[in-house]
Amino acid sequence: MATILEKIDSPAQLKSLTYKELQQLASEIRTELVDRVARNGGHLASNLGVVELTIALHRIFDSPRDKIIWDVGHQSYAHKLLTGRRQRFQTLRQYGGLSGFTDRTESPHDAFGAGHASTAISAALGMAVARDLAGDDYQVIAVVGDGALGGGMSFEALNHAGQLGTKLIVVLNDNGMAISPSVGALSKSLNLVRLDMRYEIAKAETKKAVTRLPLGHMVWGFSKRVKGRVMRTLIPDGFWADLGFVCLGPVDGHDLKELEAALIRARDYEVRPCLIHVLTQKGKGYPPAEADAVKFHGVSAIEPNGSNAPSYSAVFGQTVIHLMEENDKVVAITAAMLDGTGLTAAASRFPKRVFDVGLCEQHAVTLAAGLASQGFVPIVAIYSTFLQRAYDQIIHDVCLPNLPVVFAIDRAGVVGDDGKTHQGAFDVSYLRSIPNMIVAAPRDEDELRHLLFTATRVGSPMAVRYPRGKAQGLAPQRDLREIPIGQGEKLRDGKQAAILTLGPAAYAALSAAECLAEEGIECAVADARFAKPLDANLILNLAKEIRRLLVVEENTLEGGFGNAVLQLLASNGLTDVCVRSLGLPDRFIAHGPPDLLRSLFGISPEGIAKEIRLSFPSLRRQKPVRVVRKVE
């Protein structure tokens, strides 16, 4: 017998279901989420928490005519299941399959694509203004988590929306969490709703008294009004009113009737922005995720026979602790990524010297600049894709005054299953153009340790970029050494061609060189280590001596490391050197396993060897002619 979920091919079908059927549907969705994320990896706890909210939104509004914008988009799995993508849901986060985020190219029900936080209210306001200018009347709803609401961009949009006074609905999904527990004064204010026992006692006593009455269930509506009055005495809505918003709630985010009543009320306001405060539980319905929402925020697919090597993030976190032990001026800053960047242990060990600023990358960078201006050595740990959000602060607040801020850029290069919004494809390009910035890329975890140590002592802005996932498995070294700025290293001799790499691609190049050697093609391999400044002596000598150069990087080719090498050769008059480049193409890279993506773009051992053969065909050794002698 088909489940209720198996019968849902469009959100319009939800409108005819009874509340009992809807509760069963919510249970079936949660079962599907747990099963699929266990197989494919993905965001689990956040999606489990918004199942009822998703159902209610699609019952009250008419997507895709009405626009539902999910901030970040990582909590849109139930939305995908209910909007015609159920039969493809097994392809979630798989190469060529459904994205783990909202994507306008995937469905008309995805009103706005997102993978970064705090964008939804701005986008929704833009759609609402477009609606008004066109004389249309559709609804626009932004669903924003309390973590994303703490981002500055959300406040900018709220301020503008209140000024315009146009019809807009903001659903604040308050679960007390971003990726890690939400931080900041706003989060503390919202948590008063969750933690104030006067509210809980009043709610429990009111329900008990009302349901004991002869017509208790008929007058439960009265108890809802009482509950609302209790809430207003605890948390005045003046903050939202001052911004020009009508504020509804708090509403139980797992009670469909309460949710629908609040959404209808917001929908039926004629002209005024409205905010609905919804309380949800991250990980709802799955006990392990309820107990540890941080661990189950993002879940990786199980990898049989995986490497025992630590992750680069773990090595970074261990190194930060060592640096903080040795130098009491070293501090660490992250943007809602304590666990993801590997800083959780450091925060526990040095709680006053590790700062989680929430989803506020701009503030994180300028906070670091302020600390650096007073003699401290801040290490800013932010994923490559999120550091883009603070580009002006890097230029204006750090590099212009030449302050010694260390940028630890996690998830640089191919990230994989999170896809287009998360690939760390641009950091070399957007950093190497900034004066005073040093850009380094360790080829393994040993160099990561040494380069971090170097960065804390260099006295100027320095970025150290490293990939997601397992390191090479080298034995850890506690004794750290400074690496001379701009110094690369030749790893293998060869006279016929040279492979110049940046970062862990050095290991792929060494494997390719070994393969080519079996064919009689001897390739030198060099690790540049620095994208800025370049090791001019190393690169120019390779170019002059060998004349055939293949540059390999895990960054976009547009303005990247290979481009820097070409500029160096041209400025030194070496225009007759045959140079080829391998890197990431000039497009946004879809989700897929990292090794598969690297293979597709030729930055695997096989791809590098293939490029050497194709680019320098004269190096191919002819097969020896086999002479067969006739025996007489």
Secondary structure, 3 states (H helix, E strand, C coil): CCCCHHHCCCHHHHHHCCHHHHHHHHHHHHHHHHHHHHHHCEECHHHHCCHHHHHHHHHHCCCCCCEEEECCCCCCHHHHHHCCCHHHHHHCCCCCCCCCCCCCCCCCCCCCCCCCCCCHHHHHHHHHHHHHHHCCCCCEEEEEEHHHHCCHHHHHHHHHHHHHCCCCEEEEEECCECCCECCCHHHHHHHHHHHCHHHHHHHHHHHHHHHCCCCCCCCHHHHHHHHHHHHHHHCCCHHHHHCCCEEEEEEECCCHHHHHHHHHHHHHCCCCCEEEEEECCCCCCCHHHHHCCCCCCEECCCCCCCCCCCEHHHHHHHHHHHHHHHCCCEEEEECCCCCCCCCHHHHHHCCCCEEECCCCHHHHHHHHHHHHHCCCEEEEEEEHHHHHHHHHHHHHHHHCCCCCCEEEEECCECCCCCHHHCCECCHHHHHHCCCCCEEECCCCHHHHHHHHHHHCCCCCCEEEECCCCECCCCCCCCCCCCCCCCCCEEEECCCCEEEEECCCHHHHHHHHHHHHHCCCCCEEEEECCEEECCCHHHHHHHHHHHCEEEEEEEEECCCCHHHHHHHHHHHCCCCCCEEEEEEECCCCCCCCCHHHHHHHCCCCHHHHHHHHHHHCHHHCCCCCCCCCCCCC
